[in-house]
Every structure is written in C-alpha cells, then in structure tokens.
Amino acid sequence: MKVDISHDQINDFKKDGFILLKSLFDKAEIDLLKKTAVEDRELDKHSFGRADGEGGTVRLSLWNHPGNNIYGMIARSHRIVDKVEKLLGDEVYHYHSKMILKDPEIGGAWAWHQDYGYWYQNGVLFPDLVSVFIAVDKATKKNGCLQVIKGSHHMGRIDHVLTGDQAGADQERVDEALKRLELIYCEMDPGDTIFFHSNLLHRSDQNKSPNPRWSLICCYNAASNDPYKESHHPRYTKLHKVKDTEIKKVGMKRFEDSAGNSSFLNPEEDHSSTSLDSK
C-alpha cells in the first residue's frame, strides 16, 4: 500500500503541526501488529508506568533502535520514513519507538506536553523531529484518544513542570492557547496514522471505557539535527529503510530474548520526561 503525501498536506503540516492519514496500514497489518504485541512477553516485561497526576498510570514500552521484527519493519518502512523526510526536508533517523498500552478502565492520561519539551535537554538543538502515531485499536474520546491544539507548534518550546511522573507543559500557557487555537480530538480507526511536529501540544485522557487503546509511536530526528551530546536516546544512526511488503512478510516476529532487549529503555535512565524543569 503506497500513499504519498501531497504538497497541500505538507503545507497543512507546516500550518497546523500535524496531518492525519486514514488507513495508512491495512487491517491485516494492524491485526498482525496487535496480535504480536499482545503475545510479546519481552514487550510486556520491559513495560513501565508513568503516574499521570490524576490517579492513573500510563503503561508503555520504549526502545531506541528498530530491529528486524514487525515493530522495526513498520518504523523502517518507506511508507513512513519517506513521508517524514518530505515533511522535514531532510534525511531522518530513528530516534525511538514506543508502544502505549492504554488498557481498559485503568489506562492513565498523558498531561499536555510537547515532545521537544522532553527532548530539548538531550542535546537536540532544533525541533526538527516528527512523531508518527499509529492507531492499533480504535481511538475515541471514551478510551482516551489523542488530543492536539491545532497550530500550537508555532508557539515554540514551552517550559515543562512535573505533573505526577510526567513533565507537563506550563498550564497557564496551555489555557491561553486553548482560548485562541482549536482543540482537536483525534478519533481514529485502527491503521489511521498521525504525523505531528515535536512542538505540537498534545495530551490524552484516561481510558475509562471497556475497550483498549493501544498505539505505536515512531519518532524521527533530522540527520542534520544530530544531538551534540549523548543521552538515553541515540545520536545519528543510519536508518536502513525496508520495503512496505516486509511488514507482513516478517510475520509474528517479536523482540528476541537476548540482543533484542538491548534497545529497550531503562526508565531510570530517562530524565527528560520526569524532569522538574525542562527549560
């Protein structure tokens, strides 16, 4: 399945800070991804929680380098990477990926934040990064779909302060932004995909529904934006793209028991999303 982005969509990304591509992944691909993730013991073993400050906890697994399993095939696919390179106008590399495991009735919220609000202190000079949010389950208001403030990336990087175990954007700024800019609830079907700018303000509510809301998020940095110092996320690493057909061809290949685990993030090493001050 090849879906190119148009000049209008690139302009929309620049203006709004995000674009939504419907059915970027077909049902067979998403079903394979979901089945693999649900049965992947290594993914589950390396998951960790972040308290949301609202009485809930977000569960996620995060890894830095894409391998040869289905997660890696998606993250390395031309279908995603070529689009990110068009949006940024540069070669990109894989900054990290994460599976957000927002389980029924207990899945926590994410506070309002910008990804660059986290990543700034990792030695990344410019906000030339894009996150690609892939709906694994149907996402609705009831199960905590992604929310974005349209055009908020033009505000530049906002100070972030601790909310629970998460660094959230300065609420006064967020409240003022909501008076002037449009709040969008990104309700999505499985396979729908959002590409968004690293300075776009976004959040999600707790999942109080009986339905899961899992999502795979692949993050990319421009090659020219190589961080000037080491951190818990990688500096420039050549990304080897793969054909889109590899997604189904790899089948239910999960994280391996040995070398495959080396890419998982140790949450104790991640200070960016829990910093008291991300200035």
Kinemage of the C-alpha trace (Angstrom):
@kinemage 1
@onewidth
@group {chain A} dominant
@subgroup {mainchain}
@vectorlist {calphas} color= white
{ca met a 1} P 0.000 0.000 0.000
{ca lys a 2} L 1.622 3.247 -1.136
{ca val a 3} L 0.100 6.534 -0.044
{ca asp a 4} L 2.105 9.624 -0.888
{ca ile a 5} L 1.647 12.965 0.797
{ca ser a 6} L 0.745 15.954 -1.332
{ca his a 7} L 2.095 19.497 -1.325
{ca asp a 8} L -1.172 20.547 0.335
{ca gln a 9} L -0.627 18.025 3.135
{ca ile a 10} L 2.934 19.247 3.628
{ca asn a 11} L 1.585 22.805 3.847
{ca asp a 12} L -1.079 21.640 6.317
{ca phe a 13} L 1.647 20.080 8.456
{ca lys a 14} L 3.570 23.352 8.461
{ca lys a 15} L 0.435 25.356 9.279
{ca asp a 16} L -1.354 23.028 11.715
{ca gly a 17} L 1.524 20.968 13.137
{ca phe a 18} L 0.020 17.622 12.134
{ca ile a 19} L -1.637 15.609 9.377
{ca leu a 20} L -3.889 12.561 9.679
{ca leu a 21} L -3.653 9.838 7.038
{ca lys a 22} L -6.586 7.452 7.076
{ca ser a 23} L -5.992 3.702 6.646
{ca leu a 24} L -2.246 4.070 6.140
{ca phe a 25} L -1.938 0.472 7.383
{ca asp a 26} L -4.441 -2.145 6.291
{ca lys a 27} L -6.410 -4.456 8.547
{ca ala a 28} L -4.084 -7.442 8.049
{ca glu a 29} L -1.040 -5.363 9.030
{ca ile a 30} L -2.672 -3.896 12.119
{ca asp a 31} L -4.111 -7.250 13.187
{ca leu a 32} L -0.626 -8.761 12.881
{ca leu a 33} L 0.891 -5.894 14.890
{ca lys a 34} L -1.750 -6.168 17.631
{ca lys a 35} L -1.504 -9.959 17.906
{ca thr a 36} L 2.284 -9.759 18.074
{ca ala a 37} L 2.260 -7.039 20.731
{ca val a 38} L -0.335 -8.757 22.908
{ca glu a 39} L 1.612 -12.034 22.889
{ca asp a 40} L 5.092 -10.466 23.119
{ca arg a 41} L 6.449 -11.304 26.567
{ca glu a 42} L 9.561 -9.159 26.122
{ca leu a 43} L 7.467 -6.108 25.248
{ca asp a 44} L 5.346 -6.683 28.329
{ca lys a 45} L 8.340 -7.439 30.571
{ca his a 46} L 10.005 -4.156 29.652
{ca ser a 47} L 6.888 -2.024 30.050
{ca phe a 48} L 6.810 0.587 32.794
{ca gly a 49} L 4.363 3.100 34.203
{ca arg a 50} L 4.159 6.878 34.499
{ca ala a 51} L 1.741 8.328 37.055
{ca asp a 52} L -0.442 10.957 35.402
{ca gly a 53} L -1.159 13.161 38.439
{ca glu a 54} L -4.867 12.301 38.092
{ca gly a 55} L -4.799 8.998 39.945
{ca gly a 56} L -3.964 6.892 36.901
{ca thr a 57} L -0.837 5.391 35.369
{ca val a 58} L 0.214 5.223 31.727
{ca arg a 59} L 1.920 1.966 30.735
{ca leu a 60} L 4.409 1.922 27.863
{ca ser a 61} L 7.399 0.090 26.406
{ca leu a 62} L 10.106 2.134 24.686
{ca trp a 63} L 13.118 1.135 22.573
{ca asn a 64} L 15.758 3.091 20.701
{ca his a 65} L 16.828 1.047 17.689
{ca pro a 66} L 14.484 -0.635 15.196
{ca gly a 67} L 15.235 -4.308 14.676
{ca asn a 68} L 14.002 -6.915 12.223
{ca asn a 69} L 10.707 -7.669 13.960
{ca ile a 70} L 7.342 -6.228 12.959
{ca tyr a 71} L 7.868 -3.061 15.026
{ca gly a 72} L 11.141 -2.445 13.217
{ca met a 73} L 9.678 -3.173 9.800
{ca ile a 74} L 6.978 -0.582 10.392
{ca ala a 75} L 9.420 2.009 11.737
{ca arg a 76} L 11.828 1.432 8.844
{ca ser a 77} L 9.205 1.189 6.103
{ca his a 78} L 9.301 3.530 3.130
{ca arg a 79} L 5.617 4.182 3.839
{ca ile a 80} L 6.525 6.088 6.996
{ca val a 81} L 10.124 7.217 6.607
{ca asp a 82} L 9.770 8.743 3.138
{ca lys a 83} L 6.870 10.862 4.364
{ca val a 84} L 8.748 12.084 7.416
{ca glu a 85} L 11.680 13.043 5.188
{ca lys a 86} L 9.322 15.030 2.949
{ca leu a 87} L 7.841 16.805 5.954
{ca leu a 88} L 11.257 17.728 7.373
{ca gly a 89} L 13.047 18.153 4.047
{ca asp a 90} L 15.996 16.104 5.257
{ca glu a 91} L 17.276 12.597 5.801
{ca val a 92} L 15.962 11.271 9.118
{ca tyr a 93} L 16.976 8.595 11.588
{ca his a 94} L 15.009 6.626 14.155
{ca tyr a 95} L 15.040 8.478 17.479
{ca his a 96} L 12.982 5.855 19.291
{ca ser a 97} L 9.658 3.988 19.209
{ca lys a 98} L 7.173 3.214 21.936
{ca met a 99} L 4.033 1.188 22.409
{ca ile a 100} L 1.455 2.983 24.522
{ca leu a 101} L -0.554 0.339 26.363
{ca lys a 102} L -3.680 2.180 27.456
{ca asp a 103} L -5.652 -0.698 28.909
{ca pro a 104} L -9.421 -0.784 29.519
{ca glu a 105} L -10.692 1.161 32.546
{ca ile a 106} L -7.223 1.649 34.056
{ca gly a 107} L -5.153 3.307 31.298
{ca gly a 108} L -3.772 6.625 32.519
{ca ala a 109} L -3.680 10.059 30.933
{ca trp a 110} L -0.834 11.987 29.348
{ca ala a 111} L -0.531 15.597 30.514
{ca trp a 112} L -0.388 18.402 27.954
{ca his a 113} L 3.157 18.442 26.606
{ca gln a 114} L 5.405 18.940 23.615
{ca asp a 115} L 7.789 16.161 22.661
{ca tyr a 116} L 10.530 18.750 22.208
{ca gly a 117} L 9.782 19.879 25.751
{ca tyr a 118} L 11.191 16.470 26.739
{ca trp a 119} L 13.901 16.136 24.122
{ca tyr a 120} L 15.411 19.636 24.272
{ca gln a 121} L 17.730 18.717 27.123
{ca asn a 122} L 19.008 15.667 25.219
{ca gly a 123} L 21.259 17.948 23.185
{ca val a 124} L 18.844 18.348 20.267
{ca leu a 125} L 19.333 21.931 19.060
{ca phe a 126} L 16.295 22.324 16.817
{ca pro a 127} L 12.715 20.976 16.958
{ca asp a 128} L 13.212 19.173 13.644
{ca leu a 129} L 11.596 15.962 14.825
{ca val a 130} L 8.376 14.196 13.903
{ca ser a 131} L 6.352 11.629 15.829
{ca val a 132} L 4.244 9.115 13.902
{ca phe a 133} L 1.236 7.894 15.900
{ca ile a 134} L -0.315 4.659 14.582
{ca ala a 135} L -3.691 3.571 15.971
{ca val a 136} L -3.576 -0.122 16.874
{ca asp a 137} L -7.058 -0.026 18.411
{ca lys a 138} L -9.974 2.217 17.602
{ca ala a 139} L -9.359 5.514 19.407
{ca thr a 140} L -12.319 7.513 20.724
{ca lys a 141} L -12.992 10.203 23.286
{ca lys a 142} L -14.203 7.489 25.650
{ca asn a 143} L -10.987 5.448 25.617
{ca gly a 144} L -8.567 8.382 25.697
{ca cys a 145} L -7.787 9.334 22.106
{ca leu a 146} L -5.002 11.744 21.229
{ca gln a 147} L -5.868 15.443 21.586
{ca val a 148} L -3.904 18.210 19.861
{ca ile a 149} L -4.017 22.006 19.875
{ca lys a 150} L -4.015 22.912 16.208
{ca gly a 151} L -1.182 25.266 15.258
{ca ser a 152} L 0.354 25.305 18.754
{ca his a 153} L 3.786 24.321 17.391
{ca his a 154} L 4.149 27.943 16.276
{ca met a 155} L 4.351 28.946 19.957
{ca gly a 156} L 7.845 27.484 20.192
{ca arg a 157} L 9.084 25.397 23.101
{ca ile a 158} L 7.160 25.895 26.346
{ca asp a 159} L 8.518 25.352 29.864
{ca his a 160} L 7.535 21.972 31.327
{ca val a 161} L 6.949 21.165 35.009
{ca leu a 162} L 6.300 17.941 36.857
{ca thr a 163} L 2.748 16.535 36.837
{ca gly a 164} L 2.715 13.167 38.600
{ca asp a 165} L 5.611 11.282 36.976
{ca gln a 166} L 5.272 13.288 33.767
{ca ala a 167} L 6.701 16.626 32.708
{ca gly a 168} L 3.716 18.665 31.535
{ca ala a 169} L 3.626 21.980 29.690
{ca asp a 170} L 3.087 25.172 31.689
{ca gln a 171} L -0.688 25.064 32.239
{ca glu a 172} L -1.106 28.844 32.102
{ca arg a 173} L 0.297 28.848 28.562
{ca val a 174} L -1.845 25.863 27.601
{ca asp a 175} L -5.005 27.562 28.916
{ca glu a 176} L -4.255 30.709 26.932
{ca ala a 177} L -3.506 28.676 23.805
{ca leu a 178} L -6.882 26.933 24.130
{ca lys a 179} L -8.611 30.344 24.074
{ca arg a 180} L -7.117 31.157 20.671
{ca leu a 181} L -6.463 27.830 18.967
{ca glu a 182} L -8.664 24.859 18.107
{ca leu a 183} L -8.691 21.715 20.239
{ca ile a 184} L -8.906 18.578 18.089
{ca tyr a 185} L -9.917 15.146 19.393
{ca cys a 186} L -8.161 12.732 17.043
{ca glu a 187} L -10.628 9.859 16.876
{ca met a 188} L -9.041 7.144 14.745
{ca asp a 189} L -9.708 3.712 13.319
{ca pro a 190} L -7.031 1.007 13.505
{ca gly a 191} L -4.411 1.758 10.849
{ca asp a 192} L -5.031 5.508 10.805
{ca thr a 193} L -1.815 7.449 11.361
{ca ile a 194} L -0.973 10.964 12.551
{ca phe a 195} L 2.315 12.689 11.765
{ca phe a 196} L 2.947 15.563 14.194
{ca his a 197} L 5.591 18.195 14.892
{ca ser a 198} L 7.697 17.950 18.040
{ca asn a 199} L 6.408 21.307 19.342
{ca leu a 200} L 2.720 20.475 18.878
{ca leu a 201} L 0.886 20.494 22.213
{ca his a 202} L -0.906 17.197 22.754
{ca arg a 203} L -2.369 15.048 25.507
{ca ser a 204} L -4.792 12.179 26.113
{ca asp a 205} L -7.371 11.438 28.805
{ca gln a 206} L -7.594 8.327 30.933
{ca asn a 207} L -9.225 5.270 29.404
{ca lys a 208} L -12.368 4.721 31.444
{ca ser a 209} L -14.011 2.585 28.775
{ca pro a 210} L -14.102 -1.248 28.497
{ca asn a 211} L -12.016 -1.034 25.299
{ca pro a 212} L -8.206 -0.915 24.981
{ca arg a 213} L -6.447 1.958 23.237
{ca trp a 214} L -3.010 0.740 22.217
{ca ser a 215} L -0.865 2.724 19.809
{ca leu a 216} L 2.591 2.510 18.273
{ca ile a 217} L 4.533 5.770 18.092
{ca cys a 218} L 7.698 6.018 15.971
{ca cys a 219} L 9.822 9.138 16.444
{ca tyr a 220} L 12.372 10.529 13.995
{ca asn a 221} L 15.045 13.217 14.097
{ca ala a 222} L 16.536 15.040 11.129
{ca ala a 223} L 20.057 13.850 10.342
{ca ser a 224} L 21.267 17.470 10.315
{ca asn a 225} L 19.858 17.848 13.839
{ca asp a 226} L 22.246 15.273 15.327
{ca pro a 227} L 22.387 15.913 19.112
{ca tyr a 228} L 25.595 17.498 20.348
{ca lys a 229} L 25.823 15.208 23.381
{ca glu a 230} L 24.998 11.670 24.455
{ca ser a 231} L 21.678 10.885 26.117
{ca his a 232} L 19.337 7.948 26.643
{ca his a 233} L 18.146 8.345 23.019
{ca pro a 234} L 20.550 7.799 20.100
{ca arg a 235} L 22.551 10.301 18.156
{ca tyr a 236} L 22.548 9.989 14.359
{ca thr a 237} L 22.405 6.337 13.310
{ca lys a 238} L 21.941 5.492 9.628
{ca leu a 239} L 18.397 4.215 9.092
{ca his a 240} L 18.107 1.306 6.688
{ca lys a 241} L 14.695 1.529 5.064
{ca val a 242} L 12.750 -1.554 4.029
{ca lys a 243} L 10.034 -2.249 1.502
{ca asp a 244} L 6.486 -1.971 2.817
{ca thr a 245} L 5.885 -5.622 1.969
{ca glu a 246} L 8.316 -6.630 4.734
{ca ile a 247} L 5.698 -5.730 7.358
{ca lys a 248} L 3.559 -8.763 6.545
{ca lys a 249} L 6.450 -10.908 5.422
{ca val a 250} L 8.164 -10.783 8.828
{ca gly a 251} L 5.076 -12.258 10.482
{ca met a 252} L 4.807 -12.502 14.256
{ca lys a 253} L 8.454 -11.885 14.963
{ca arg a 254} L 8.725 -10.467 18.460
{ca phe a 255} L 11.548 -8.961 20.465
{ca glu a 256} L 14.256 -11.545 20.983
{ca asp a 257} L 15.290 -12.797 24.399
{ca ser a 258} L 18.899 -11.641 24.213
{ca ala a 259} L 20.286 -8.983 21.875
{ca gly a 260} L 16.833 -7.665 21.076
{ca asn a 261} L 16.462 -6.390 24.619
{ca ser a 262} L 19.467 -4.074 24.484
{ca ser a 263} L 17.403 -1.363 22.795
{ca phe a 264} L 14.726 -1.173 25.483
{ca leu a 265} L 14.878 1.971 27.567
{ca asn a 266} L 15.625 1.602 31.255
{ca pro a 267} L 13.128 4.100 32.727
{ca glu a 268} L 15.624 5.032 35.442
{ca glu a 269} L 17.843 6.483 32.706
{ca asp a 270} L 15.084 8.655 31.247
{ca his a 271} L 15.194 12.029 32.941
{ca ser a 272} L 13.654 14.072 30.121
{ca ser a 273} L 10.006 13.124 30.732
{ca thr a 274} L 10.231 13.374 34.513
{ca ser a 275} L 12.359 16.480 34.876
{ca leu a 276} L 11.146 19.162 37.272
{ca asp a 277} L 12.353 21.794 34.871
{ca ser a 278} L 12.779 21.253 31.136
{ca lys a 279} L 13.868 24.806 30.392
